[in-house]
Amino acid sequence: ALAGVRSSTSQTGKYMEINYNGTQNLLELAASHKITQFVFASTSSVYGQTDKLPFIETDSCSNHFHVFF
C-alpha cells in the first residue's frame, strides 16, 4: 500500500491502482482461507474539515477532501 495523503493528491492514479488492487488481493486471499474478519485502517482525512473530536467509526465521511482513503 502507498501511504500519505499529501502525496496522493499528485499521484491519484498510482495510489488508486496500488491501494485498490492491494486491498482486493487481500480480501480474495482472506476469503480463500476462510478468514471471516478483516480490519481496515484508513485516515482521519475521510472525515474532512470538522471540529468534532474524537472521530468515531459511525461519523459521516461525506465531507472528505482527498481520494486517499
C-alpha positions in Angstrom: 0.0 0.0 0.0 1.0 3.6 -0.6 0.6 6.0 2.4 0.5 9.7 2.7 -2.5 12.0 2.0 -0.4 14.8 0.5 1.4 12.5 -2.0 -1.9 11.0 -3.0 -3.2 14.3 -4.4 -0.4 14.5 -7.0 -0.4 10.8 -7.8 -4.1 9.9 -7.7 -4.0 7.2 -10.3 -1.0 5.4 -8.9 -2.5 5.4 -5.3 -5.9 4.2 -6.6 -4.4 1.4 -8.6 -2.0 0.1 -5.9 -4.2 0.6 -2.9 -7.4 -0.7 -4.6 -5.8 -3.7 -6.1 -3.8 -4.5 -2.9 -7.0 -4.4 -0.9 -8.8 -6.6 -3.4 -5.9 -9.1 -3.3 -6.0 -9.2 0.5 -9.8 -9.7 0.6 -9.6 -12.5 -2.0 -6.8 -14.2 -0.1 -8.7 -13.9 3.2 -11.8 -15.4 1.5 -9.8 -18.3 0.1 -8.5 -19.1 3.6 -12.0 -18.7 5.1 -10.9 -15.8 7.2 -14.2 -14.2 8.5 -12.9 -10.9 9.9 -10.9 -8.1 8.2 -9.5 -5.0 9.8 -9.4 -1.9 7.5 -7.4 1.1 8.6 -7.9 4.5 6.9 -7.0 8.1 7.6 -8.7 10.9 9.5 -8.9 12.7 6.2 -12.1 10.7 5.4 -13.9 13.0 7.9 -12.8 16.2 6.2 -12.8 19.6 7.9 -14.5 19.1 11.2 -14.3 20.4 14.8 -15.8 17.2 16.2 -13.2 15.3 18.1 -12.6 12.5 18.6 -13.8 10.7 15.5 -15.8 7.5 15.8 -16.4 4.9 13.1 -20.1 5.9 12.7 -19.3 9.5 11.9 -20.2 10.7 8.4 -17.5 10.5 5.7 -19.4 12.7 3.2 -17.1 15.8 3.7 -13.8 14.1 2.7 -11.3 16.2 0.8 -8.9 13.5 -0.5 -9.2 10.4 -2.6 -6.5 8.7 -0.4 -8.9 6.6 1.6 
